Amino acid sequence: MASEQSTRQAGLLISDLAPAYNRWKLRALFAFMGFYLFVYLGRFALWPAAPIIRADLNFSHVEIGVINAALLWGFGAGDLVHGRLAEAYGLRLWVLLGAVLTTVLSVATSFATSLWTFAIPWGLAGFVNAAVWAPGVSLITQWWPRNQRGRAIGLVGVAAGGAMLVMWLVTGWVAAEWGWRAAFRYPPLLIAVAGVVYFLLVRDRPSDVGLQPYEEEPDSYTARAEAIPADQLRGFGPYRTLLTNWRFLAASHVKGLENVVRYGLTTWVPLYYFEEGGLSIESTILVTVALPIGYLTAPIVSGYISDRYMGSQRRPMIMASAFLSAAVLVALAFAPADNEFLGAGLLLAGGFAMSLTMIQAMAVDIGGRHMAGTASGLLDAHGYAYAGAQALIFSVILDASGSPWEIVFLAMAATRLVSAGIIWLVRI
């Protein structure tokens, strides 16, 4: 009895959470989802507009790769710091700052006339845009315990897939109708507006609205992670704790290998169907929009299965994602590029398979709520380091060897099998 009373004093059991807590918990989740729908308008606008940009500014594949790497590595560099800074200075504040600065730098990029006048502001846009991800995931983690977090993170993944779809359609349409500069100037204004709304709707933690926090199941890996001494959470302590945890490092490298494919596809398939398939820019957008539709539909499925049927284990869904997407990539390597319906079907299946992964939820489970921002940021930093590398490596292969697209897709398939082998070792 005394033990139960002390538990209640420390925080509420899940079954005892007040209706007010549940309202704030849902607000934290759905406000971030709504905000995130607009985020990619200022991060990934290069991809659907790449054929137009390449023709207008006479960029080579390598120069497109350099610009893309600048964005991705800029985002990765931001991931290294924004999660930790937001934990110290305010989660929702950091999201707001990232949203406003992303809009400013997207507009600045629209005035580019050369490689470096494009790559530098675009890389900075990636750096500030990272401020909206890890802090937002951390804020959700403050409200959602591990046994419900798979579904919550799954819904965030749905929002990310929706953001990709919104960006693909809006940026592609604006670029086709009014040019790529308009696509970099006007749609990103929505990010700043959404950031202000998000800031006003949510609060960082239950204690900010007079509510007690949840309690993790006492025998879980996450509860043990949250029990580390307070002095390890000061300064660079979370970095040391996470970067000496082999499970976290393994998950981080799996995230990196995932991003070789996720962002490899979104970087190169528009150029593949435009150049190799001979499709128009409008047809290219219609075929490749199947990829973000696939990204949109899978995360809630994997989150529900993980929480409902697998005891919140993330590893099985990560492995399923790896094997299924590898099979699709092999098929994509040998499918004719001028077959629009087959291409759209394969991209839909590939996007769905990639988004079955639960690697983000695994990282937050390892770090616990006290290090959720740092864990999410470090994981994503690995992802974008790999994503930027693929942009350069594949661009050199394509320019040097006469566009051997089969090699690109088969190399992506190989990374998925390596991912499955690594994550098989991680049991939490």
KEPAZA-573351 format. One record per residue (C-alpha): x, y, z. Coordinates in steps of 0.5 Angstrom, whole numbers, padded with zeros to 4 digits, always signed. Layout:
% residues N
XYZ
...
% end
This chain:
% residues 428
+0000+0000+0000
+0006+0005+0002
+0009+0003-0005
+0003+0005-0009
+0002+0011-0005
+0009+0013-0006
+0008+0011-0014
+0002+0016-0014
+0006+0022-0011
+0011+0021-0016
+0007+0021-0022
+0000+0018-0024
-0001+0011-0026
-0003+0010-0034
-0010+0008-0031
-0011+0014-0027
-0009+0020-0031
-0015+0025-0031
-0019+0027-0037
-0015+0034-0037
-0009+0030-0038
-0012+0026-0044
-0014+0032-0047
-0007+0035-0047
-0004+0029-0049
-0008+0029-0055
-0007+0036-0057
+0000+0035-0056
+0000+0030-0061
-0005+0032-0066
-0002+0040-0066
+0005+0037-0068
+0002+0033-0074
-0002+0039-0076
+0004+0043-0076
+0008+0038-0079
+0004+0037-0085
+0007+0044-0088
+0014+0043-0086
+0017+0039-0092
+0015+0045-0096
+0021+0049-0094
+0026+0043-0093
+0025+0038-0099
+0022+0043-0105
+0029+0041-0109
+0026+0034-0110
+0020+0035-0115
+0023+0042-0117
+0030+0039-0119
+0029+0037-0127
+0026+0045-0127
+0032+0047-0123
+0037+0043-0127
+0035+0046-0134
+0034+0053-0131
+0041+0054-0128
+0045+0048-0132
+0047+0044-0126
+0050+0037-0127
+0048+0031-0123
+0054+0032-0118
+0052+0040-0117
+0045+0037-0116
+0048+0032-0111
+0052+0038-0107
+0046+0042-0106
+0042+0036-0104
+0048+0034-0099
+0048+0041-0096
+0041+0041-0094
+0041+0034-0091
+0048+0035-0088
+0045+0042-0085
+0039+0038-0082
+0044+0033-0079
+0048+0038-0076
+0042+0042-0073
+0040+0035-0070
+0046+0034-0066
+0044+0041-0062
+0037+0042-0063
+0034+0037-0059
+0039+0038-0053
+0038+0046-0053
+0030+0045-0053
+0031+0040-0047
+0034+0046-0044
+0031+0052-0046
+0024+0050-0049
+0021+0045-0053
+0015+0049-0057
+0019+0055-0057
+0025+0051-0061
+0020+0049-0066
+0017+0056-0067
+0024+0058-0068
+0025+0053-0073
+0019+0054-0077
+0020+0062-0078
+0027+0061-0080
+0026+0056-0085
+0021+0060-0088
+0026+0066-0088
+0032+0061-0091
+0027+0058-0096
+0026+0065-0099
+0033+0067-0099
+0035+0061-0103
+0030+0063-0109
+0034+0068-0111
+0040+0063-0112
+0044+0064-0119
+0049+0059-0118
+0051+0053-0114
+0054+0056-0108
+0049+0062-0108
+0044+0056-0108
+0047+0051-0103
+0049+0055-0098
+0042+0058-0096
+0039+0051-0097
+0044+0048-0092
+0043+0053-0087
+0035+0052-0088
+0036+0045-0087
+0040+0047-0080
+0034+0051-0078
+0029+0046-0080
+0032+0041-0076
+0029+0045-0070
+0022+0043-0071
+0023+0035-0071
+0027+0033-0065
+0024+0038-0060
+0017+0036-0063
+0018+0029-0062
+0021+0030-0055
+0015+0034-0053
+0010+0028-0055
+0014+0023-0051
+0013+0028-0045
+0006+0026-0045
+0006+0019-0048
+0009+0013-0045
+0012+0007-0048
+0006+0002-0048
+0002+0008-0052
+0008+0011-0056
+0009+0007-0062
+0002+0009-0064
+0003+0016-0063
+0010+0016-0066
+0006+0012-0072
+0001+0018-0073
+0007+0023-0073
+0010+0018-0078
+0003+0019-0082
+0004+0026-0081
+0011+0026-0084
+0008+0022-0090
+0003+0027-0091
+0008+0033-0091
+0012+0029-0096
+0005+0028-0100
+0003+0036-0099
+0010+0038-0101
+0010+0034-0107
+0004+0036-0110
+0004+0043-0108
+0011+0045-0110
+0011+0041-0116
+0005+0044-0118
+0007+0051-0116
+0014+0050-0120
+0011+0047-0126
+0006+0053-0127
+0010+0059-0124
+0017+0056-0124
+0022+0054-0118
+0023+0060-0115
+0016+0061-0114
+0016+0054-0110
+0021+0056-0106
+0018+0063-0104
+0011+0062-0103
+0009+0055-0100
+0014+0056-0094
+0010+0062-0091
+0005+0056-0089
+0011+0054-0084
+0011+0060-0080
+0004+0061-0079
+0003+0053-0077
+0009+0054-0072
+0006+0060-0069
-0001+0056-0068
+0003+0050-0065
+0006+0054-0060
+0000+0057-0058
-0004+0050-0057
+0001+0046-0054
+0005+0046-0047
+0012+0042-0046
+0010+0038-0040
+0004+0036-0036
+0007+0040-0030
+0006+0046-0034
-0001+0046-0034
-0001+0043-0026
-0002+0036-0028
+0003+0030-0026
+0007+0026-0031
+0006+0019-0032
+0010+0013-0030
+0013+0008-0034
+0012+0000-0033
+0018-0001-0027
+0021-0007-0031
+0022-0004-0037
+0028-0002-0041
+0025+0005-0041
+0024+0006-0034
+0031+0004-0032
+0034+0009-0037
+0029+0014-0034
+0032+0012-0027
+0039+0015-0029
+0042+0020-0024
+0040+0027-0025
+0048+0029-0025
+0048+0025-0032
+0043+0029-0035
+0047+0036-0034
+0051+0039-0040
+0053+0034-0045
+0051+0028-0040
+0046+0026-0045
+0051+0025-0051
+0056+0021-0046
+0050+0017-0044
+0047+0015-0051
+0053+0015-0055
+0056+0010-0050
+0050+0005-0051
+0051+0000-0056
+0044-0001-0057
+0043+0006-0059
+0049+0007-0063
+0046+0000-0067
+0039+0004-0068
+0043+0010-0070
+0047+0007-0076
+0040+0003-0078
+0037+0010-0079
+0043+0012-0083
+0042+0006-0088
+0034+0007-0088
+0036+0014-0090
+0040+0012-0096
+0034+0009-0099
+0028+0014-0096
+0032+0020-0099
+0036+0016-0104
+0029+0015-0107
+0026+0022-0106
+0032+0025-0109
+0033+0021-0115
+0027+0018-0118
+0024+0024-0121
+0030+0025-0125
+0030+0017-0126
+0023+0018-0129
+0024+0024-0133
+0031+0023-0136
+0031+0015-0137
+0023+0014-0138
+0022+0020-0142
+0016+0023-0138
+0014+0030-0138
+0015+0034-0131
+0007+0033-0130
+0008+0026-0131
+0014+0025-0127
+0010+0028-0121
+0004+0024-0122
+0008+0018-0122
+0013+0019-0117
+0007+0022-0112
+0006+0015-0111
+0012+0015-0106
+0010+0020-0101
+0003+0016-0101
+0006+0010-0099
+0010+0014-0094
+0004+0016-0091
+0000+0010-0090
+0004+0005-0087
+0007+0008-0080
+0000+0008-0076
+0000+0001-0078
+0006-0001-0076
+0005+0003-0069
-0001+0000-0068
+0002-0007-0069
+0008-0006-0065
+0004-0003-0059
-0002-0008-0059
+0001-0015-0061
+0008-0014-0060
+0009-0011-0053
+0011-0005-0056
+0017-0009-0059
+0020-0005-0065
+0025-0010-0068
+0020-0014-0071
+0017-0008-0075
+0024-0005-0077
+0026-0012-0080
+0020-0013-0084
+0021-0006-0087
+0028-0008-0089
+0026-0014-0092
+0020-0012-0096
+0023-0006-0098
+0029-0009-0101
+0025-0014-0105
+0021-0008-0108
+0028-0004-0110
+0030-0010-0114
+0024-0010-0118
+0025-0003-0119
+0032-0004-0121
+0029-0008-0127
+0023-0005-0129
+0022-0001-0135
+0023+0006-0133
+0017+0008-0139
+0012+0004-0135
+0008+0009-0131
+0003+0005-0128
+0008-0001-0126
+0013+0005-0123
+0008+0008-0119
+0006+0001-0116
+0013+0000-0114
+0014+0007-0111
+0007+0006-0107
+0010-0001-0105
+0017+0002-0103
+0014+0008-0099
+0010+0003-0095
+0015-0002-0094
+0020+0004-0092
+0015+0007-0087
+0013+0000-0083
+0020+0002-0079
+0019+0004-0072
+0027+0006-0071
+0025+0013-0068
+0020+0010-0063
+0026+0005-0061
+0031+0011-0060
+0026+0015-0056
+0025+0008-0052
+0032+0007-0051
+0033+0015-0048
+0027+0015-0044
+0023+0022-0044
+0029+0026-0040
+0033+0025-0046
+0028+0024-0052
+0030+0030-0055
+0037+0029-0055
+0036+0021-0057
+0031+0023-0063
+0036+0029-0065
+0042+0024-0065
+0039+0019-0069
+0036+0023-0074
+0043+0026-0075
+0046+0019-0077
+0040+0019-0081
+0042+0025-0085
+0049+0024-0085
+0048+0018-0089
+0043+0021-0093
+0048+0027-0095
+0053+0021-0097
+0048+0018-0102
+0047+0024-0105
+0054+0025-0107
+0056+0018-0108
+0050+0016-0113
+0051+0023-0116
+0058+0021-0118
+0056+0014-0120
+0051+0017-0125
+0055+0022-0128
+0061+0018-0129
+0058+0012-0131
+0053+0014-0136
+0047+0014-0131
+0047+0006-0129
+0040+0007-0125
+0040-0001-0124
+0047+0000-0120
+0043+0005-0115
+0037+0001-0114
+0041-0005-0112
+0046-0002-0108
+0040+0001-0104
+0037-0006-0103
+0043-0008-0100
+0043-0003-0095
+0036-0006-0093
+0039-0013-0092
+0045-0010-0088
+0040-0006-0083
+0036-0012-0082
+0042-0016-0080
+0044-0010-0075
+0037-0009-0072
+0037-0017-0070
+0042-0016-0065
+0038-0010-0061
+0033-0013-0056
+0030-0008-0051
% end
